[in-house]
Every structure is written in C-alpha cells, then in structure tokens.
Amino acid sequence: MGKRRAVVDQKLCVACGCCVKICPVQAISVWKGLFAVVGDKCVGCGKCAKECPASVIALEVREQ
C-alpha cells in the first residue's frame, strides 16, 4: 500500500498561502507567488486540503 500525499491543482491555485501556514511539517511552499508546491516532507495529514479556501488540494495515494 502507498503513502498519502497532498497534490495541488496548480492551474486553479490562487497562492493565498493558507496551506503553507497550516502544514505541520512545512512541506508546502508558494512558488514565485503563482501556486503552491508540495515537497517531499508531506506526511499526508490532510490539514492543507481542509484549509484551502479554493479547494484545490487533494490527497492521493502514492506507491512507495
């Protein structure tokens, strides 16, 4: 079984930074003020997806 990881729909992301502020492991950053990027630190907790006002973050299962 794979590990859950956040995935951002970068075409719809408004780069508000809410996900960056809520992430407990600092796995998300806003790239050049355009959209959020999820890094390798993501633990799949889902806090960012719940916090996103644009609802553009989803959790996906990634094979290990």
Secondary structure as UniProt FT lines:
FT   STRAND          3..8
FT   TURN            10..12
FT   HELIX           18..22
FT   TURN            24..25
FT   STRAND          28..31
FT   TURN            32..34
FT   STRAND          35..38
FT   TURN            40..41
FT   HELIX           47..51
FT   TURN            53..54
FT   STRAND          57..62
//
